[in-house]
């Protein structure tokens, strides 16, 4: 049975990476939710996909890592969803408070900034959440490797996609990805839902190595069914509850 994860909260219906999106994920009883975290200039962890607020905050351009939380907090993060005007960029601590017991939280470290690792774990330990509810994810191999060195018992997945060369061939073969995961000593992969590259053989290869296979971002019934049929462990979707119910 696959795990259903709400991508940036239930972001199809509520502004991404906001308290409303996270609450909606918990209200709809999905298995967990996902967020992206950045560290402000005064060392507050906040939830935002982009380093710059422009896309999600009505065109107001502010680089989170170069801004104080007081300034970031003033922005309207409704991201064009008028019913949610006044929505704020939440702190990671606020998002953790919304997470229900027994639910999972995929937390992506967006910047290649080692300071975020300890800051993230400190917030988790101050919250009502347990460490086993949290799965750290990152595209930065250096971050994944360092995270597992510092917190070997904490779950971490390497985020990746499957890039092509100019001639249309894939840049790396399946063995490359397995070796990368093993070198990082992480718990598995969180990979783009590229049905051209990912097949049952690849998923089985990851499983045979004792690792977890998560996929992002699956927003149609057809793509969900395909990836579930080849045996993935986790589906990340902007409309996870809707996909779960449609498949059921």
C-alpha positions as CSV (number, residue, x, y, z in Angstrom):
1,X,0.0,0.0,0.0
2,X,1.6,3.3,-1.1
3,X,1.8,6.3,1.1
4,X,0.0,9.5,-0.1
5,X,1.8,12.8,0.5
6,X,0.4,16.3,-0.2
7,X,2.9,18.3,-2.2
8,X,3.5,21.6,-0.4
9,X,0.2,20.7,1.4
10,X,-3.0,20.3,-0.6
11,X,-1.6,22.9,-2.9
12,X,-4.2,22.3,-5.7
13,X,-6.9,23.8,-3.5
14,X,-5.0,26.1,-1.1
15,X,-1.9,28.3,-1.6
16,X,1.2,26.1,-1.6
17,X,3.4,25.8,1.5
18,X,0.9,27.7,3.7
19,X,-0.9,26.8,7.0
20,X,-4.1,26.5,5.1
21,X,-2.6,23.9,2.6
22,X,-1.1,21.9,5.5
23,X,-4.3,22.0,7.5
24,X,-6.3,20.8,4.4
25,X,-3.9,17.8,4.1
26,X,-4.5,16.8,7.7
27,X,-8.3,17.4,7.4
28,X,-8.4,15.1,4.3
29,X,-6.5,12.5,6.3
30,X,-3.7,11.9,3.8
31,X,-0.7,9.9,5.0
32,X,1.5,13.0,5.2
33,X,2.5,16.3,3.7
34,X,5.6,17.9,2.1
35,X,7.2,21.2,2.5
36,X,10.4,23.2,1.5
37,X,12.4,25.1,4.1
38,X,14.7,28.1,4.0
39,X,16.6,30.0,6.7
40,X,16.0,33.7,7.0
41,X,18.8,36.1,7.7
42,X,17.9,36.1,11.4
43,X,17.9,32.2,11.5
44,X,14.1,31.5,11.4
45,X,13.1,28.5,9.3
46,X,10.2,29.2,7.0
47,X,8.2,27.2,4.5
48,X,8.6,28.3,0.9
49,X,9.5,26.5,-2.3
50,X,11.3,29.4,-4.0
51,X,14.2,31.3,-2.5
52,X,12.6,34.5,-3.8
53,X,9.1,35.4,-2.7
54,X,8.1,37.0,-6.0
55,X,6.1,34.1,-7.6
56,X,4.0,33.3,-4.5
57,X,3.6,36.7,-2.9
58,X,2.0,38.9,-5.6
59,X,5.2,39.9,-7.3
60,X,6.9,41.2,-4.3
61,X,10.6,40.2,-4.7
62,X,12.4,39.3,-1.5
63,X,15.2,36.8,-1.1
64,X,14.4,34.8,2.0
65,X,18.0,34.1,3.0
66,X,18.7,37.8,2.8
67,X,15.6,38.9,4.7
68,X,14.5,39.0,8.3
69,X,11.5,36.9,9.3
70,X,9.7,40.2,10.3
71,X,9.9,41.3,6.7
72,X,9.0,37.9,5.2
73,X,6.0,37.7,7.6
74,X,4.5,40.9,6.2
75,X,3.9,39.4,2.7
76,X,0.7,38.0,1.4
77,X,1.3,34.4,0.2
78,X,-2.1,33.7,-1.2
79,X,-0.5,33.1,-4.6
80,X,-3.4,34.3,-6.7
81,X,-6.0,32.3,-4.7
82,X,-8.3,35.2,-3.7
83,X,-10.2,33.2,-1.1
84,X,-6.9,33.0,0.9
85,X,-5.9,36.6,0.8
86,X,-3.8,37.5,3.8
87,X,-2.2,34.0,4.0
88,X,1.3,34.2,5.4
89,X,4.5,32.3,4.8
90,X,4.5,30.1,7.8
91,X,7.5,29.1,10.0
92,X,8.6,25.5,10.0
93,X,7.6,25.4,13.7
94,X,4.0,26.4,12.7
95,X,3.9,23.7,10.1
96,X,5.0,21.1,12.6
97,X,2.2,22.1,15.0
98,X,-0.3,21.3,12.2
99,X,1.1,17.8,11.6
100,X,-1.0,15.3,13.3
101,X,0.3,12.3,15.3
102,X,1.2,9.4,13.1
103,X,1.4,11.5,9.9
104,X,4.6,11.9,7.9
105,X,6.3,15.1,6.9
106,X,8.7,15.2,3.9
107,X,10.9,18.2,4.5
108,X,13.0,19.5,1.7
109,X,16.2,21.4,2.4
110,X,16.2,23.8,-0.6
111,X,19.5,25.5,-0.3
112,X,22.9,23.9,0.0
113,X,23.3,25.3,3.5
114,X,24.6,22.9,6.2
115,X,23.2,25.2,8.9
116,X,19.7,24.2,8.0
117,X,20.3,20.6,9.1
118,X,20.7,21.3,12.8
119,X,18.2,24.1,12.7
120,X,15.6,21.7,11.3
121,X,16.3,19.0,13.8
122,X,16.1,21.5,16.7
123,X,12.7,22.7,15.6
124,X,11.5,19.1,15.4
125,X,12.8,18.3,18.9
126,X,11.0,21.4,20.3
127,X,7.7,20.4,18.7
128,X,5.1,17.8,19.6
129,X,6.3,15.7,16.6
130,X,8.5,12.7,16.9
131,X,11.6,12.3,14.7
132,X,10.2,9.2,13.0
133,X,7.5,11.3,11.5
134,X,10.0,13.4,9.5
135,X,11.7,12.4,6.3
136,X,14.4,14.8,5.1
137,X,14.7,15.2,1.3
138,X,17.1,17.3,-0.8
139,X,18.4,17.6,-4.3
140,X,21.8,18.5,-2.8
141,X,23.8,15.3,-2.5
142,X,26.2,17.1,-0.1
143,X,23.3,17.9,2.2
144,X,21.9,14.3,2.1
145,X,25.3,12.9,2.9
146,X,26.1,15.3,5.7
147,X,22.6,14.8,7.2
148,X,23.0,11.1,7.3
149,X,26.5,11.5,8.9
150,X,25.1,13.7,11.6
151,X,21.8,11.9,12.1
152,X,22.3,8.3,10.9
153,X,19.0,7.1,12.4
154,X,17.0,9.8,10.7
155,X,15.3,9.0,7.4
156,X,16.6,10.9,4.3
157,X,15.8,10.5,0.6
158,X,17.8,11.9,-2.3
159,X,15.7,14.0,-4.6
160,X,16.4,13.7,-8.3
161,X,15.1,13.7,-11.9
162,X,16.3,12.0,-15.0
163,X,18.0,14.4,-17.3
164,X,18.7,13.8,-21.0
165,X,21.6,14.5,-23.3
166,X,21.2,16.7,-26.4
167,X,20.7,13.6,-28.5
168,X,17.7,12.5,-26.4
169,X,19.4,9.7,-24.5
170,X,19.3,9.7,-20.7
171,X,22.4,11.1,-19.1
172,X,22.8,8.3,-16.6
173,X,21.7,4.6,-16.5
174,X,19.8,3.0,-13.7
175,X,23.0,1.7,-12.0
176,X,24.2,5.2,-11.6
177,X,21.3,6.1,-9.4
178,X,21.7,3.0,-7.2
179,X,25.4,3.7,-6.7
180,X,24.6,7.3,-5.8
181,X,22.1,6.3,-3.1
182,X,24.6,3.8,-1.7
183,X,27.4,6.4,-1.7
184,X,25.2,8.8,0.2
185,X,24.2,6.1,2.7
186,X,20.6,7.4,2.5
187,X,17.3,5.6,2.8
188,X,16.1,5.8,-0.7
189,X,15.2,8.0,-3.7
190,X,12.5,10.6,-4.2
191,X,12.4,10.9,-8.0
192,X,10.5,12.7,-10.7
193,X,7.7,10.6,-12.2
194,X,9.3,10.0,-15.6
195,X,7.6,7.0,-17.0
196,X,10.0,6.8,-19.9
197,X,12.9,6.1,-17.5
198,X,11.3,4.5,-14.5
199,X,10.0,0.9,-14.8
200,X,9.4,-2.0,-12.6
201,X,13.0,-3.2,-13.0
202,X,14.3,0.1,-11.6
203,X,11.9,0.1,-8.7
204,X,12.8,-3.5,-7.9
205,X,16.6,-2.6,-8.1
206,X,16.0,0.1,-5.4
207,X,13.9,-2.3,-3.3
208,X,16.5,-5.1,-3.6
209,X,19.1,-2.7,-2.1
210,X,16.8,-2.3,0.9
211,X,15.8,1.2,-0.1
212,X,12.6,3.2,-0.3
213,X,11.1,4.5,-3.6
214,X,9.1,7.8,-3.6
215,X,7.9,9.7,-6.7
216,X,6.9,13.3,-7.4
217,X,4.6,15.0,-8.6
218,X,1.7,12.7,-9.7
219,X,-1.4,14.6,-10.5
220,X,-3.5,12.4,-12.8
221,X,-5.1,9.1,-12.1
222,X,-3.3,7.5,-15.1
223,X,0.2,8.4,-13.9
224,X,-0.6,7.4,-10.3
225,X,-1.9,4.0,-11.5
226,X,1.2,3.4,-13.6
227,X,3.6,4.1,-10.8
228,X,1.6,2.2,-8.2
229,X,1.5,-0.8,-10.6
230,X,5.3,-0.8,-10.9
231,X,5.6,-0.9,-7.1
232,X,6.6,2.5,-5.8
233,X,6.2,3.2,-2.0
234,X,5.1,6.8,-1.9
235,X,3.1,9.2,-4.1
236,X,3.6,12.9,-3.8
237,X,0.8,14.9,-5.4
238,X,-0.6,18.5,-5.4
239,X,-4.0,16.8,-4.9
240,X,-3.1,13.7,-2.9
241,X,-6.5,13.2,-1.3
242,X,-8.2,13.4,-4.7
243,X,-5.8,10.9,-6.3
244,X,-6.0,8.6,-3.3
245,X,-9.8,8.6,-3.4
246,X,-10.0,8.1,-7.2
247,X,-7.6,5.2,-7.1
248,X,-9.5,3.6,-4.2
